Amino acid sequence: MEIFIWVLMAYGMSNILVYGSIFGWLRNGLRNWGDNPFAPFQGVGGFFADLLSCMMCTSTWVGFFIGLAVYSPTNLHLGCNNHVSWFFDGLFASGCVWAINSIVEWFEENRPAK
């Protein structure tokens, strides 16, 4: 049950960061920074804008964060080393969130017409 809740937290946080209107200002600001040829560190803005537009990329970093801040399922259940378990948490979160997001997108695209 703990892993299920952990995966739902990763999906929820990733979904809010990528699609939520509450972070629209951040995504738009980073995109404008990355698109501005006169801005300093232009590549950094473009990188973070791309990161926050990709569910798989964002969920990897969310997995790193939740693995460090909340608890690490790979450390707890698989016995991985404390120093590398956060890396595997990111991989685990990315895979699980990608699978959930793919199912949600499939249902959104195959909705019956009215």
Long-range contacts (C-beta under 8 A, 24 or more apart in sequence): 2-71, 2-73, 2-76, 3-73, 3-77, 6-66, 6-70, 6-71, 6-73, 7-93, 7-96, 7-97, 7-100, 9-66, 9-70, 10-59, 10-62, 10-63, 10-66, 10-93, 10-96, 10-97, 11-59, 11-96, 11-97, 11-100, 11-101, 13-62, 13-65, 13-66, 14-55, 14-58, 14-59, 14-62, 14-93, 14-97, 14-101, 15-55, 15-101, 17-52, 17-58, 17-62, 18-52, 18-53, 18-54, 18-55, 18-58, 23-52, 26-52, 27-52, 27-53, 55-97, 55-98, 55-101, 56-94, 56-97, 56-98, 57-94, 59-93, 59-94, 59-96, 59-97, 59-98, 60-90, 60-91, 60-93, 60-94, 61-90, 62-93, 62-97, 63-89, 63-90, 63-91, 63-92, 63-93, 63-94, 63-97, 64-89, 64-90, 64-93, 66-93, 67-93
